Amino acid sequence: MSQKKQSTEVNLKGTLVSVFIIGIIIIAMWFAVYGMYVAR
């Protein structure tokens, strides 16, 4: 039972990391688009 709990925690950590990475990519894209809009 403790083995299953441990794998669930690892899975949640992986999900959290991927959500952060996707969020950072989206924010970077927004800043790039905003920069192009301001620069024109």
GROMACS elastic network, one bead per residue, 0.5 to 0.9 nm:
[ bonds ]
;  ai    aj funct       b0    kb
    1     4     6  0.53016   500
    1     5     6  0.65199   500
    1     6     6  0.88018   500
    2     5     6  0.50445   500
    2     6     6  0.61489   500
    2     7     6  0.87255   500
    3     6     6  0.51587   500
    3     7     6  0.63614   500
    3     8     6  0.86961   500
    4     7     6  0.52174   500
    4     8     6  0.62046   500
    4     9     6  0.87381   500
    5     8     6  0.50597   500
    5     9     6  0.62993   500
    5    10     6  0.87509   500
    6     9     6  0.51540   500
    6    10     6  0.63265   500
    6    11     6  0.86275   500
    7    10     6  0.50370   500
    7    11     6  0.60633   500
    7    12     6  0.85825   500
    8    12     6  0.61377   500
    8    13     6  0.86092   500
    9    12     6  0.50572   500
    9    13     6  0.61972   500
    9    14     6  0.86410   500
   10    13     6  0.50768   500
   10    14     6  0.62325   500
   10    15     6  0.86406   500
   11    14     6  0.50944   500
   11    15     6  0.61834   500
   11    16     6  0.86225   500
   12    16     6  0.61027   500
   12    17     6  0.85934   500
   13    16     6  0.50435   500
   13    17     6  0.61583   500
   13    18     6  0.86459   500
   14    17     6  0.51078   500
   14    18     6  0.61950   500
   14    19     6  0.85790   500
   15    18     6  0.51864   500
   15    19     6  0.61245   500
   15    20     6  0.86349   500
   16    19     6  0.51080   500
   16    20     6  0.62226   500
   16    21     6  0.86900   500
   17    20     6  0.51307   500
   17    21     6  0.62271   500
   17    22     6  0.86906   500
   18    21     6  0.50136   500
   18    22     6  0.61145   500
   18    23     6  0.84497   500
   19    22     6  0.51690   500
   19    23     6  0.60282   500
   19    24     6  0.85641   500
   20    23     6  0.50132   500
   20    24     6  0.60984   500
   20    25     6  0.86179   500
   21    24     6  0.51275   500
   21    25     6  0.62303   500
   21    26     6  0.86910   500
   22    25     6  0.50824   500
   22    26     6  0.62011   500
   22    27     6  0.86335   500
   23    26     6  0.51187   500
   23    27     6  0.61363   500
   23    28     6  0.85243   500
   24    27     6  0.51000   500
   24    28     6  0.60497   500
   24    29     6  0.85767   500
   25    28     6  0.50721   500
   25    29     6  0.61813   500
   25    30     6  0.86683   500
   26    29     6  0.50889   500
   26    30     6  0.62357   500
   26    31     6  0.87150   500
   27    30     6  0.50407   500
   27    31     6  0.62372   500
   27    32     6  0.86262   500
   28    31     6  0.51119   500
   28    32     6  0.61701   500
   28    33     6  0.86828   500
   29    32     6  0.50145   500
   29    33     6  0.61857   500
   29    34     6  0.84986   500
   30    33     6  0.51841   500
   30    34     6  0.60225   500
   30    35     6  0.84648   500
   31    35     6  0.59351   500
   31    36     6  0.85465   500
   32    35     6  0.50761   500
   32    36     6  0.62513   500
   32    37     6  0.86232   500
   33    36     6  0.51547   500
   33    37     6  0.61651   500
   33    38     6  0.86782   500
   34    38     6  0.61283   500
   34    39     6  0.84962   500
   35    38     6  0.51515   500
   35    39     6  0.59670   500
   35    40     6  0.86955   500
   36    39     6  0.51331   500
   36    40     6  0.63549   500
   37    40     6  0.57353   500
